[in-house]
Amino acid sequence: MQWLRRSFITGFFVTVPLVVSVAAIAWMFRVVDGLTQGMYERWLGPQPHPPGLGLVTTAIVVLGIGALATNVIGRRVLGRGEAFLMQIPVFRTVYAPVKQLIVAFSPDNEAGFKRVVLIDQEARGFALGFLTKEFTVDRGQGPEVVYAVYVPTNHLYLGDVIVCRPAQVSFPDMTVEQGVRVFLTGGMGLPAQIRAHAHSVLDTGGESER
């Protein structure tokens, strides 16, 4: 009975994530495929169409928009179109937060998350977050380098921005994707051992381990 119970529980925790992932992918496939179903019915008639035709069409459209966005003229056209759509209140409310979240995870964007950060707080202990910007603050005694760190508190799109000194910050050997996985798993995605360095992501010289 113990073997049966242990095997069942192990199989449950192995099967459920697999089934949920496959179901989510299948659902996305049906949704994307169904977006263009009506268009193909008008063009080709009501006869059955190959499955996945809408997904291929969507991928081609996304690829075309990406190619257009890499062009100078295309970037200007898309920028003006985006500026026009941002004038619509409902569209702006939905589009702006989603775009900011997507851009934050883009490694090619200067406004995105730079690196995973470990903050040493005397009152609360360590806090894990994402470095978003390094800047200087002048409080009358000359410029002082500080870091802006985004610390999620509930979901990835909800959190606090903590401004801290370099002495409070270290940089674990973790990618942004690994950091996201840590928050999505409630900390269970943390590796058993972490190496952290006390140097800025914008300063590759003079690294010193902490």
C-alpha positions as CSV (number, residue, x, y, z in Angstrom):
1,M,0.0,0.0,0.0
2,Q,2.8,2.4,0.8
3,W,4.4,1.7,-2.6
4,L,1.1,2.2,-4.4
5,R,0.5,5.5,-2.6
6,R,4.0,6.8,-3.2
7,S,3.8,5.7,-6.9
8,F,0.4,7.3,-7.3
9,I,1.5,10.6,-5.7
10,T,4.7,10.7,-7.8
11,G,2.8,9.9,-11.0
12,F,0.2,12.6,-10.1
13,F,2.8,15.3,-9.7
14,V,4.5,14.2,-12.9
15,T,1.4,13.8,-15.0
16,V,-0.6,17.0,-14.0
17,P,2.0,19.5,-15.2
18,L,2.4,17.6,-18.4
19,V,-1.3,17.4,-19.0
20,V,-1.9,21.1,-18.2
21,S,1.0,22.1,-20.5
22,V,-0.3,20.0,-23.4
23,A,-3.9,21.2,-22.8
24,A,-2.7,24.9,-22.7
25,I,-0.8,24.4,-26.0
26,A,-3.8,22.7,-27.6
27,W,-6.1,25.5,-26.4
28,M,-3.8,28.2,-27.8
29,F,-3.6,26.2,-31.1
30,R,-7.4,26.1,-31.4
31,V,-7.8,29.8,-30.6
32,V,-5.2,31.0,-33.0
33,D,-6.4,28.6,-35.7
34,G,-10.0,29.7,-35.2
35,L,-9.1,33.4,-35.7
36,T,-8.6,32.9,-39.4
37,Q,-11.2,30.2,-40.0
38,G,-13.9,32.6,-41.1
39,M,-11.5,34.3,-43.5
40,Y,-10.6,31.1,-45.2
41,E,-14.3,30.0,-45.4
42,R,-15.0,33.2,-47.3
43,W,-12.0,32.8,-49.6
44,L,-12.0,29.0,-50.2
45,G,-15.5,28.0,-49.3
46,P,-17.0,25.9,-46.5
47,Q,-15.0,22.8,-47.3
48,P,-12.7,21.4,-44.5
49,H,-9.3,23.2,-44.3
50,P,-6.0,21.7,-43.2
51,P,-5.6,22.0,-39.4
52,G,-3.0,24.5,-38.4
53,L,-3.6,26.7,-41.4
54,G,-4.6,29.6,-39.2
55,L,-1.5,29.1,-37.0
56,V,0.8,29.2,-40.0
57,T,-1.0,32.3,-41.2
58,T,-0.6,34.0,-37.8
59,A,3.1,33.1,-37.7
60,I,3.6,34.6,-41.2
61,V,1.8,37.8,-40.1
62,V,3.9,38.1,-37.0
63,L,7.1,37.5,-39.0
64,G,6.0,40.2,-41.5
65,I,5.4,42.7,-38.7
66,G,8.7,41.9,-37.2
67,A,10.5,42.4,-40.5
68,L,8.6,45.7,-40.9
69,A,9.6,46.8,-37.4
70,T,13.3,46.4,-38.2
71,N,13.0,48.8,-41.1
72,V,13.4,52.5,-40.4
73,I,10.3,53.5,-42.4
74,G,8.3,50.6,-41.0
75,R,9.3,51.5,-37.5
76,R,8.0,55.0,-38.0
77,V,4.7,53.7,-39.5
78,L,4.2,51.3,-36.6
79,G,5.1,54.1,-34.1
80,R,2.5,56.5,-35.6
81,G,-0.1,53.7,-35.6
82,E,0.6,52.9,-32.0
83,A,0.4,56.5,-31.0
84,F,-3.0,56.8,-32.7
85,L,-4.3,53.7,-31.0
86,M,-3.0,54.9,-27.6
87,Q,-5.5,57.8,-27.8
88,I,-8.3,55.2,-27.4
89,P,-8.9,55.0,-23.6
90,V,-9.9,51.3,-23.4
91,F,-7.1,50.2,-25.8
92,R,-4.6,52.2,-23.9
93,T,-5.6,50.7,-20.5
94,V,-5.1,47.2,-21.8
95,Y,-2.2,47.7,-24.3
96,A,0.2,49.8,-22.2
97,P,0.6,47.4,-19.2
98,V,0.9,44.4,-21.5
99,K,3.5,46.0,-23.7
100,Q,5.5,47.2,-20.6
101,L,5.5,43.7,-19.2
102,I,6.7,42.1,-22.5
103,V,9.3,44.8,-23.1
104,A,10.6,44.3,-19.5
105,F,11.7,40.7,-20.4
106,S,13.3,41.7,-23.7
107,P,17.1,41.4,-23.4
108,D,17.5,43.8,-26.4
109,N,15.6,46.6,-24.8
110,E,17.2,49.2,-22.5
111,A,14.0,49.5,-20.4
112,G,13.9,45.8,-19.7
113,F,15.1,43.8,-16.7
114,K,18.9,43.8,-16.7
115,R,19.7,41.0,-14.2
116,V,18.5,39.2,-11.2
117,V,19.4,41.1,-8.0
118,L,19.7,40.0,-4.4
119,I,19.1,42.8,-1.9
120,D,20.4,42.7,1.6
121,Q,17.8,44.4,3.8
122,E,18.6,44.5,7.6
123,A,15.0,44.6,8.6
124,R,13.6,42.0,6.2
125,G,16.6,39.9,5.2
126,F,17.3,39.1,1.6
127,A,14.9,40.1,-1.2
128,L,15.1,38.8,-4.8
129,G,14.3,41.2,-7.7
130,F,15.2,42.5,-11.1
131,L,17.6,45.4,-11.8
132,T,15.8,47.9,-14.0
133,K,18.1,50.9,-14.0
134,E,21.4,52.2,-12.6
135,F,21.5,56.0,-12.0
136,T,22.9,58.7,-9.7
137,V,21.3,60.7,-6.9
138,D,22.7,64.0,-5.7
139,R,21.6,64.9,-2.2
140,G,23.9,67.8,-1.8
141,Q,27.1,65.8,-1.2
142,G,27.9,64.9,-4.8
143,P,26.4,62.2,-7.1
144,E,25.8,58.8,-5.5
145,V,25.3,55.7,-7.6
146,V,22.1,53.8,-6.8
147,Y,20.2,50.9,-8.3
148,A,16.4,50.7,-9.1
149,V,15.3,47.2,-8.4
150,Y,11.8,45.8,-9.1
151,V,10.7,43.3,-6.5
152,P,7.5,41.4,-7.4
153,T,5.1,41.1,-4.5
154,N,2.3,39.1,-5.9
155,H,2.4,38.5,-9.6
156,L,5.2,39.5,-12.0
157,Y,3.3,42.6,-13.0
158,L,2.7,43.7,-9.4
159,G,5.5,44.7,-7.1
160,D,7.6,47.4,-5.5
161,V,10.5,49.5,-6.9
162,I,13.3,49.7,-4.3
163,V,16.1,52.2,-4.7
164,C,19.2,50.9,-2.9
165,R,23.0,51.5,-2.7
166,P,25.5,49.2,-4.4
167,A,26.7,47.9,-1.0
168,Q,23.2,46.4,-0.5
169,V,23.1,44.6,-3.8
170,S,24.7,41.5,-5.2
171,F,24.1,39.8,-8.5
172,P,23.4,36.0,-8.5
173,D,24.5,33.8,-11.4
174,M,21.0,33.6,-12.6
175,T,19.4,34.6,-15.9
176,V,16.3,36.7,-16.0
177,E,14.3,33.7,-17.2
178,Q,15.5,31.7,-14.2
179,G,14.5,34.6,-11.9
180,V,11.0,34.6,-13.5
181,R,10.8,30.9,-12.9
182,V,11.6,31.4,-9.2
183,F,8.7,33.8,-8.8
184,L,6.3,31.7,-10.8
185,T,7.1,28.7,-8.6
186,G,7.0,30.6,-5.3
187,G,10.7,30.1,-4.7
188,M,10.8,26.4,-5.5
189,G,12.7,27.1,-8.6
190,L,15.7,28.4,-6.7
191,P,18.9,26.3,-7.2
192,A,20.4,24.5,-4.2
193,Q,23.5,26.8,-4.3
194,I,23.8,30.4,-5.6
195,R,27.0,32.3,-6.4
196,A,26.6,36.1,-6.2
197,H,28.9,38.9,-7.3
198,A,29.0,42.4,-6.0
199,H,29.4,44.3,-9.3
200,S,27.1,46.2,-11.5
201,V,25.6,44.7,-14.7
202,L,26.7,47.9,-16.5
203,D,30.3,47.6,-15.2
204,T,32.1,44.5,-16.4
205,G,35.5,45.5,-15.1
206,G,36.8,44.9,-11.6
207,E,34.4,42.1,-10.6
208,S,34.6,41.0,-7.0
209,E,32.8,38.1,-5.6
210,R,30.7,38.4,-2.5
